Amino acid sequence: MSRGDATRDALVRAGRELFSVRGFAGVGTEELVARAGVTRGALYHHFADKRDLFRAVHEELEQGLVADIGARIGGIDDPWELMVTGVAAFLDACTEPAVMRIALLDAPAVLGWAQWREIDARHGLGLVSFGLQNAMDRGVLTPQPVRPLAHLLMGAMAEAAMVIANGTDPAAARDEVERPLLALLEGLRQ
């Protein structure tokens, strides 16, 4: 790893640590560079501003989320079980403090809805589309256009995630939204 890559990684790691605890507005650039052990100039060499660093933190968090869900569903052959396990893995992730604070509470406001959804779709749309197409190909779901259905399902999952992140008891909210979300999928079965 080059020195520049190491500096960038240190800034992203520091951003994730600080943003997940105090949120975007509660963290200053001086604290970010101090936590990363770099200079202010290094921050602005790698990122245009604090918002740009936040975007990189959010992007990395989304990549990790998809990788974690992929690992949890890896090896599942049954298409229905794959979708149910994938939904459960996503909902479980939504109770994690870093995911709640960075991806669900701050990202829509800091990045704006359009960029937040674009990042979410770039990372999650492929996984959701695969699950739906696999289930249709294997006769579990009624065949229909996959891409619009994947967007609609992701919208429902995003709303479920917001219920979890904004709830007073995220674990209870997670349990509360799982059954109705799975009922939506159940309505698509052949």
C-alpha positions in Angstrom: 0.0 0.0 0.0 1.4 3.4 -1.0 1.8 6.2 1.6 -1.0 8.1 -0.1 -3.3 5.1 0.1 -2.4 4.6 3.8 -3.2 8.3 4.5 -6.5 8.1 2.7 -7.4 4.9 4.5 -6.5 6.5 7.9 -8.8 9.4 7.1 -11.7 7.2 6.1 -11.2 5.0 9.2 -11.1 8.1 11.5 -14.2 9.4 9.7 -16.1 6.2 10.3 -15.1 6.1 13.9 -16.1 9.7 14.6 -19.2 10.0 12.4 -20.7 6.8 13.7 -20.6 8.1 17.3 -21.4 11.9 16.9 -22.6 12.3 13.4 -21.4 14.5 10.6 -22.3 17.8 12.2 -20.7 16.8 15.5 -17.2 16.2 14.1 -14.7 18.9 13.0 -11.9 18.6 10.5 -9.3 19.2 13.2 -10.5 16.2 15.1 -10.6 14.1 12.0 -7.0 14.8 11.1 -5.8 14.3 14.7 -7.6 11.0 14.9 -6.1 9.9 11.6 -2.6 11.2 12.6 -2.3 13.3 9.4 -2.1 17.0 8.6 -5.0 19.2 7.5 -3.3 19.5 4.1 -3.4 15.7 3.7 -7.2 15.8 4.3 -7.6 18.3 1.5 -5.2 16.5 -0.7 -7.4 13.4 -0.7 -10.8 15.0 -0.2 -12.4 18.3 -1.4 -13.9 18.8 2.1 -15.5 17.1 5.1 -18.6 16.2 3.0 -16.4 14.5 0.4 -14.7 12.4 3.2 -18.2 11.6 4.6 -19.2 10.4 1.1 -16.2 8.1 1.0 -17.0 6.7 4.5 -20.6 6.1 3.5 -19.5 4.4 0.2 -17.1 2.1 2.1 -19.9 1.3 4.6 -22.3 0.4 1.8 -19.6 -1.8 0.2 -19.1 -3.6 3.5 -22.8 -4.0 4.1 -23.3 -5.7 0.7 -20.2 -7.9 1.3 -21.6 -9.0 4.7 -25.0 -9.8 3.3 -23.3 -11.7 0.4 -21.3 -13.7 2.9 -24.4 -14.6 4.9 -26.4 -15.8 1.8 -23.4 -17.5 0.2 -24.0 -21.2 -0.2 -27.8 -21.0 0.1 -29.3 -22.8 -2.9 -33.0 -22.4 -2.2 -34.1 -19.1 -3.8 -36.7 -18.3 -1.2 -34.4 -19.0 1.7 -31.8 -16.8 0.0 -34.2 -13.9 -0.2 -35.5 -14.3 3.4 -31.9 -14.6 4.7 -30.8 -11.6 2.7 -33.6 -9.5 4.1 -32.9 -10.6 7.6 -29.2 -9.8 7.1 -30.0 -6.3 5.9 -32.4 -5.6 8.8 -29.8 -6.9 11.3 -27.2 -4.5 9.8 -29.6 -1.6 10.1 -29.4 -2.0 13.9 -25.6 -1.5 13.9 -24.8 2.0 15.3 -22.5 2.9 12.3 -25.1 1.9 9.7 -27.9 3.7 11.6 -26.0 7.0 12.1 -23.9 7.2 8.9 -26.0 5.5 6.2 -29.5 6.0 7.4 -29.6 9.2 9.5 -26.8 11.5 8.2 -26.2 10.4 4.6 -29.6 11.5 3.2 -29.2 14.9 4.7 -25.4 15.4 4.1 -25.3 13.9 0.6 -28.8 14.7 -0.5 -31.4 12.2 -1.4 -30.4 11.7 -5.0 -26.7 10.9 -4.2 -27.7 8.8 -1.2 -30.0 6.7 -3.3 -27.5 6.4 -6.2 -24.9 5.0 -3.8 -27.4 2.7 -2.2 -28.5 1.5 -5.7 -25.0 1.1 -7.0 -24.1 -1.3 -4.2 -27.4 -3.0 -3.3 -29.4 -3.1 -6.6 -27.3 -5.9 -8.1 -27.8 -8.1 -5.0 -31.5 -7.5 -4.9 -31.9 -8.0 -8.6 -29.9 -11.2 -8.5 -32.2 -12.6 -5.7 -35.3 -11.7 -7.6 -34.1 -13.0 -11.0 -32.9 -16.2 -9.4 -36.2 -16.8 -7.7 -38.1 -16.1 -11.0 -35.8 -18.3 -13.0 -36.4 -21.1 -10.6 -40.2 -20.7 -10.5 -40.5 -19.3 -7.0 -41.7 -15.8 -7.9 -44.0 -14.8 -10.7 -42.0 -13.6 -13.7 -42.0 -9.8 -14.2 -39.6 -7.0 -15.0 -36.8 -7.4 -12.5 -35.2 -3.9 -12.4 -38.4 -1.9 -11.5 -39.3 -4.6 -9.0 -35.8 -4.4 -7.4 -36.1 -0.7 -7.1 -39.5 -1.0 -5.4 -38.2 -3.6 -3.0 -35.2 -1.5 -2.2 -37.6 1.4 -1.5 -39.5 -0.8 1.0 -36.2 -2.0 2.5 -35.0 1.6 2.8 -38.2 2.6 4.6 -37.9 -0.4 6.9 -34.3 0.8 7.6 -35.5 4.3 8.4 -38.1 2.9 10.9 -35.3 1.0 12.6 -32.9 3.9 12.7 -35.5 6.4 14.0 -37.0 4.1 16.5 -36.5 4.4 20.2 -35.7 0.7 20.3 -33.9 -0.3 17.1 -34.0 -4.1 17.9 -37.8 -4.0 18.5 -38.3 -1.9 15.4 -36.2 -4.4 13.4 -38.4 -7.3 14.5 -41.5 -5.2 13.8 -40.7 -4.5 10.2 -39.4 -7.9 9.2 -42.7 -9.7 8.9 -44.5 -7.1 6.8 -41.4 -6.8 4.5 -41.4 -10.6 4.0 -45.2 -10.4 3.4 -44.4 -8.1 0.4 -42.1 -10.8 -1.0 -44.6 -13.5 -0.2 -47.2 -11.7 -2.4 -44.8 -12.2 -5.3 -44.7 -16.0 -5.0 -46.2 -18.2 -7.7 
